[in-house]
């Protein structure tokens, strides 16, 4: 009887997908997969931890030097001379390894689909250096896309070690590259859940037990490395934010309907600017980083809040009272700066600038709502903070079209778990609006513009 039962179970497993996948997972040795994924995640966390450490300390020294500089012509010459050198070095890095330009996420997704080569060692070294220089130069780019690409490259390196004789082109849905990409996002933002969701929502990896186990283990390994070894905490100090009353959720719904349209506008203007910049012949390819770097120098001297990916600006609009006029000025300048930094073939991500613009839009929306409804007693004047988070989630969901990832990312970055119901509403409504307007996700559009 026992033998007959085992035969029946085996036959059933061949026809039921989840049972078949679980059997495949057992055949692949779950323990081996877990150990390898943890190792990839830990090593990726180490690489991204060093990157964050160098950037944080380097940025602090740059800010301190500018603060104590004598000012005048000598300071301006030193700042802009350094930026010219940075533009030259970054241009040479991109010329020697074109796969590091931009965020790197589209290139990695194409490599996982077997459509691009993936020279992992050159990508790790060049992306690390290029992104560090871009961020140190004050460009409005993020570290998350580069961290994902560097993590994927670390995974590809271990794949080459564990699968000797492998070609430069990756196996489709390579599990070690997926593990590295997940770990890269988890380490960059301190958001392991968002890293796992990114693999299955944005990268569209098949949701099979083996990849789920690998992704979760790699995210945990990276999280332990970044938090336990490097001691890096939450990026945004918003854990005390309180969700608005249920009666005010109609304002959230109205906000995210509008933000879905704003996200579509962002995608259209970014792609238009990308095409215009790619067609221009005035600036040589190896000097394309120079104009946004010079703008970063002006911003560092006159409006430092604009410099960088946007973490400091998000914290500023989340914690400080800001007039509507100042918000509009910051929003316009950051929008233009972020878009030009993104399209200039510079190593750097676009997720943090997107989150920053969402925070600015959210705070502007909140201030307008308070100005209109507070006199009538319909809205409390001290509830602007949660709308910063809802703006970040909605703008991310509308542009990237990965609402679950955006919700988890903003929640883990901020620690504002009480705002989760509003974030769920914001993410899904904004994504639905953008889908209804038939605007492709931004990474899909950027992938279509890469020459294979």
C-alpha positions in Angstrom: 0.0 0.0 0.0 2.8 2.4 0.9 4.4 1.9 -2.5 1.2 2.4 -4.4 0.6 5.6 -2.4 4.0 6.9 -3.3 3.5 6.1 -7.0 0.1 7.9 -7.0 1.7 11.0 -5.3 4.5 11.0 -7.8 2.0 10.9 -10.7 0.0 13.7 -9.1 3.1 15.8 -8.6 3.8 15.6 -12.3 0.5 17.2 -13.2 0.0 19.8 -10.4 2.3 22.7 -10.9 3.1 23.6 -7.3 3.8 20.0 -6.4 6.0 19.7 -9.5 8.0 22.8 -8.5 8.4 21.6 -4.9 9.7 18.3 -6.2 12.2 20.2 -8.4 13.3 22.2 -5.5 14.0 19.1 -3.5 15.9 17.7 -6.5 18.1 20.8 -6.7 19.1 20.5 -3.0 17.4 23.3 -1.1 20.2 23.5 1.4 22.8 24.2 -1.3 20.6 26.9 -2.9 20.0 28.5 0.5 23.7 28.5 1.3 24.7 29.9 -2.1 22.0 32.6 -2.1 23.0 33.7 1.5 26.7 33.9 0.3 25.7 36.0 -2.7 23.5 38.2 -0.6 26.2 38.7 2.0 28.9 39.5 -0.5 26.6 41.9 -2.3 25.7 43.6 1.0 29.4 44.0 1.6 30.0 45.7 -1.8 27.0 48.0 -1.4 27.9 48.6 2.3 31.4 49.8 1.3 29.9 51.9 -1.5 27.4 53.6 1.0 30.2 54.1 3.5 32.5 55.8 1.0 29.7 58.0 -0.3 28.4 59.0 3.1 31.8 59.9 4.5 33.0 61.5 1.2 29.8 63.6 0.9 30.1 64.7 4.6 33.7 65.9 3.9 32.6 67.7 0.7 29.8 69.5 2.6 32.2 70.4 5.4 34.8 71.7 3.0 32.3 73.9 1.2 30.9 75.2 4.5 34.3 76.3 5.7 35.6 77.6 2.3 36.5 81.3 2.1 34.0 81.7 -0.8 34.6 84.0 -3.8 36.4 83.2 -7.0 38.9 80.8 -5.6 36.2 78.5 -4.2 34.2 78.7 -7.4 37.2 77.8 -9.5 38.1 74.8 -7.3 34.5 73.5 -7.4 34.0 73.8 -11.1 37.5 72.6 -11.9 36.9 69.5 -9.9 33.6 68.9 -11.7 35.3 69.2 -15.1 37.7 66.5 -14.0 34.9 64.3 -12.7 33.0 64.7 -16.1 36.1 63.6 -18.0 36.7 60.5 -15.8 33.0 59.5 -15.8 32.9 59.9 -19.6 35.9 57.7 -20.0 34.4 55.0 -17.8 31.2 54.9 -19.8 33.1 54.9 -23.1 35.1 51.9 -22.0 32.1 50.0 -20.5 28.8 51.3 -22.1 26.7 48.9 -20.0 27.2 51.0 -16.9 25.4 54.1 -18.3 22.1 55.0 -16.6 20.6 53.0 -13.8 21.7 49.6 -15.1 18.4 47.9 -14.5 17.3 47.8 -18.1 20.8 46.4 -19.1 20.6 43.7 -16.4 17.1 42.7 -17.4 18.2 42.3 -21.0 21.2 40.3 -19.9 19.0 38.0 -17.9 16.9 37.5 -21.0 20.0 36.5 -22.9 20.0 39.6 -25.1 23.1 41.4 -23.8 26.6 40.2 -22.6 27.3 40.7 -18.9 31.0 41.1 -18.2 30.5 41.0 -14.5 33.9 42.1 -13.2 34.1 45.2 -15.5 30.6 46.1 -14.5 31.2 45.9 -10.8 34.4 48.0 -10.9 33.3 50.6 -13.5 29.8 51.0 -12.0 31.1 51.3 -8.5 33.6 54.0 -9.5 31.3 55.8 -12.0 28.3 56.0 -9.6 30.4 57.1 -6.7 31.9 59.9 -8.8 28.5 60.9 -10.1 27.0 61.1 -6.6 30.0 62.8 -5.2 29.7 65.4 -8.0 26.2 66.2 -6.7 24.2 64.8 -9.7 20.6 64.0 -9.1 20.9 60.3 -9.5 20.3 57.4 -7.1 22.4 54.5 -5.9 19.6 51.9 -6.1 19.7 51.0 -9.8 23.5 50.8 -9.7 23.3 48.7 -6.6 20.9 46.3 -8.3 23.3 46.1 -11.3 26.4 45.7 -9.2 24.5 43.0 -7.1 23.6 41.2 -10.3 27.2 41.3 -11.5 28.4 39.9 -8.1 25.9 37.1 -8.6 27.2 36.5 -12.2 30.7 36.3 -10.8 29.7 33.5 -8.4 27.8 31.8 -11.2 31.1 31.8 -13.2 32.8 30.3 -10.1 30.2 27.6 -9.5 29.5 27.0 -13.2 33.0 27.0 -14.6 33.3 27.3 -18.4 30.1 29.4 -18.6 29.8 31.9 -21.4 29.8 35.7 -20.9 26.1 35.7 -21.8 23.9 34.6 -18.9 21.6 31.7 -18.7 18.0 32.9 -18.8 16.7 33.8 -15.3 20.1 33.0 -13.8 19.3 32.4 -10.1 22.6 33.9 -8.8 22.1 37.1 -10.8 18.5 37.4 -9.4 19.9 36.8 -5.9 22.5 39.5 -6.4 19.9 42.0 -7.8 17.6 41.4 -4.9 20.4 41.8 -2.4 21.5 45.0 -4.2 18.2 46.8 -3.7 17.9 45.4 -0.1 21.3 46.8 0.8 20.9 50.1 -1.0 17.7 51.0 0.8 17.7 48.8 3.8 14.5 47.2 2.4 14.7 43.4 2.0 11.0 42.9 1.4 11.1 45.5 -1.4 14.1 43.7 -2.9 12.3 40.4 -3.1 9.1 42.1 -4.6 11.3 43.9 -7.2 12.5 40.6 -8.6 9.0 39.3 -9.2 7.1 42.5 -10.0 9.6 44.6 -12.0 12.1 42.0 -13.2 9.1 39.6 -13.8 11.1 36.5 -12.7 9.0 33.3 -12.7 7.4 32.7 -9.2 8.8 29.3 -8.7 9.8 28.0 -5.2 13.5 27.8 -6.0 13.7 31.5 -7.0 11.5 32.6 -4.2 13.8 30.8 -1.7 16.9 32.3 -3.4 15.5 35.8 -3.4 14.4 35.8 0.2 17.6 34.3 1.5 19.8 36.7 -0.5 17.7 39.7 0.8 18.2 38.5 4.4 21.9 38.0 3.8 22.3 41.5 2.5 20.2 43.0 5.3 22.3 41.3 7.9 25.5 42.6 6.3 24.3 46.2 6.0 22.6 46.5 9.4 24.7 44.1 11.4 28.2 44.7 10.1 28.1 48.2 8.8 25.5 49.5 11.3 23.5 51.4 8.7 20.0 52.2 9.9 16.8 53.6 8.2 17.3 56.1 5.5 14.2 58.3 6.4 13.4 59.2 10.1 9.7 59.1 9.5 8.7 56.3 11.9 6.6 58.7 14.0 4.3 59.7 11.1 0.6 59.0 11.9 -1.9 57.9 9.3 -4.7 60.4 8.6 -8.2 59.7 9.9 -10.4 57.5 7.8 -12.6 60.4 7.0 -9.6 62.1 5.3 -8.9 59.2 2.9 -11.0 60.8 0.2 -8.1 63.3 0.0 -5.6 60.5 -0.5 -7.8 59.0 -3.3 -8.0 62.4 -5.0 -4.3 62.9 -4.6 -3.2 59.6 -6.2 -5.6 60.0 -9.1 -3.8 63.2 -9.9 -0.4 61.6 -9.2 -1.1 58.8 -11.7 -1.3 61.5 -14.4 1.9 63.2 -13.0 3.7 59.9 -13.2 2.7 59.5 -16.9 3.9 63.0 -17.6 7.3 62.2 -15.9 7.7 59.2 -18.2 6.8 61.1 -21.4 9.1 64.1 -20.6 12.0 61.8 -19.6 11.8 59.8 -22.8 11.4 62.9 -24.9 14.5 64.5 -23.3 16.3 61.1 -23.6 15.7 61.1 -27.4 16.6 64.8 -27.8 19.8 64.4 -25.8 20.8 61.2 -27.8 20.3 63.1 -31.1 22.3 66.2 -30.1 25.8 66.6 -31.7 27.0 69.8 -29.9 28.5 67.9 -26.9 30.8 64.9 -27.6 29.7 61.6 -26.1 32.5 61.5 -23.6 31.6 65.0 -22.2 27.8 64.4 -21.8 28.2 64.4 -18.0 29.6 67.9 -18.0 26.4 70.1 -18.3 24.5 68.4 -15.4 27.7 68.4 -13.3 28.1 72.2 -13.8 24.5 72.6 -12.8 25.2 70.6 -9.7 28.1 73.0 -8.9 25.7 76.0 -9.1 23.2 74.2 -6.9 25.9 73.3 -4.4 26.8 77.0 -4.1 23.3 78.6 -4.1 20.7 75.9 -3.3 22.4 72.8 -1.7 19.1 71.0 -1.1 19.0 70.2 -4.9 22.3 68.4 -4.8 22.3 64.6 -4.9 19.6 61.9 -5.3 17.2 63.5 -2.9 17.4 61.9 0.5 18.2 65.2 2.3 15.4 67.0 0.4 12.9 64.3 1.3 13.8 64.6 5.0 13.6 68.4 4.7 10.0 68.5 3.2 9.0 65.7 5.6 10.1 67.4 8.8 10.3 71.2 8.2 7.6 73.8 7.6 7.9 74.9 3.9 6.0 77.6 2.1 4.1 76.7 -1.0 6.2 79.1 -3.1 9.4 77.4 -2.0 8.0 74.0 -2.6 7.1 74.9 -6.2 10.6 76.4 -6.8 12.3 73.2 -5.4 9.9 71.0 -7.4 10.6 72.7 -10.8 14.4 72.8 -10.3 14.6 69.3 -9.0 12.4 68.0 -11.8 14.6 69.5 -14.5 17.9 68.6 -12.8 16.8 64.9 -12.1 15.6 64.4 -15.7 18.8 65.8 -17.3 21.0 63.9 -14.9 19.1 60.7 -15.9 19.4 61.0 -19.7 23.0 62.1 -19.9 24.4 58.5 -20.0 25.8 58.9 -16.4 26.1 55.9 -14.1 23.3 56.5 -11.6 19.7 55.4 -10.8 16.4 57.2 -11.2 14.4 55.6 -8.3 15.6 58.0 -5.6 15.0 61.1 -7.7 11.5 59.7 -8.5 10.8 59.2 -4.7 12.1 62.7 -4.1 9.8 64.3 -6.7 6.9 62.3 -5.2 7.7 63.7 -1.8 7.8 67.2 -3.2 4.5 66.7 -5.0 3.0 65.1 -1.9 4.0 68.0 0.4 2.8 70.6 -2.1 -0.6 68.8 -2.4 -0.9 68.7 1.4 -0.1 72.4 1.8 -2.6 73.3 -0.9 -5.2 71.1 0.8 -4.5 72.7 4.2 -4.8 76.2 2.7 -8.2 75.3 1.1 -9.9 73.1 3.6 -8.4 74.1 7.0 -10.3 77.3 7.3 -13.6 75.4 6.9 -12.5 72.9 9.6 -12.4 70.0 7.1 -8.6 69.4 7.4 -6.2 69.8 10.3 -3.3 72.1 9.5 -0.8 69.7 11.1 -1.4 66.6 9.0 0.9 67.3 6.0 3.5 64.7 6.8 1.8 61.4 5.7 1.0 62.9 2.3 4.8 63.0 1.7 4.8 59.2 1.9 1.7 58.8 -0.1 3.2 61.0 -2.8 6.4 58.9 -2.9 4.4 55.7 -3.2 2.0 57.0 -5.9 4.7 58.6 -8.0 6.9 55.4 -7.9 3.9 53.2 -8.8 2.8 55.4 -11.7 6.3 55.7 -13.2 7.8 52.2 -12.5 4.4 50.4 -12.4 5.5 48.2 -9.5 3.0 49.3 -6.7 3.8 46.5 -4.3 7.6 47.2 -4.5 6.9 50.9 -4.0 4.7 50.4 -1.0 7.2 48.1 0.7 10.1 50.3 -0.2 8.7 53.5 1.2 7.4 51.7 4.3 10.7 50.0 5.0 12.8 53.2 4.3 10.6 55.3 6.6 9.4 52.9 9.3 6.0 54.5 9.1 4.0 51.3 9.3 0.9 53.0 10.6 0.6 54.8 7.1 0.5 51.4 5.3 -3.3 51.5 4.5 -2.9 54.9 2.8 0.2 53.7 1.0 -1.7 50.7 -0.3 -4.5 52.9 -1.7 -1.9 55.3 -3.1 0.1 52.7 -4.9 -2.7 50.7 -6.6 -4.8 53.7 -7.6 -1.9 55.5 -9.1 -0.7 52.4 -11.0 -4.3 51.8 -12.3 -4.5 55.4 -13.6 -1.2 55.1 -15.4 -2.2 51.8 -16.9 -5.5 53.3 -18.0 -3.6 56.0 -19.8 -1.7 53.3 -21.6 1.7 54.6 -20.6 4.4 51.8 -20.5 6.5 51.5 -17.4 9.7 53.6 -17.5 12.1 50.7 -17.5 10.3 49.0 -20.4 10.6 52.2 -22.4 14.3 52.6 -21.6 15.0 48.9 -22.5 13.5 49.5 -25.9 16.0 52.3 -26.5 19.1 50.2 -25.8 20.9 49.1 -28.9 21.4 45.4 -28.7 
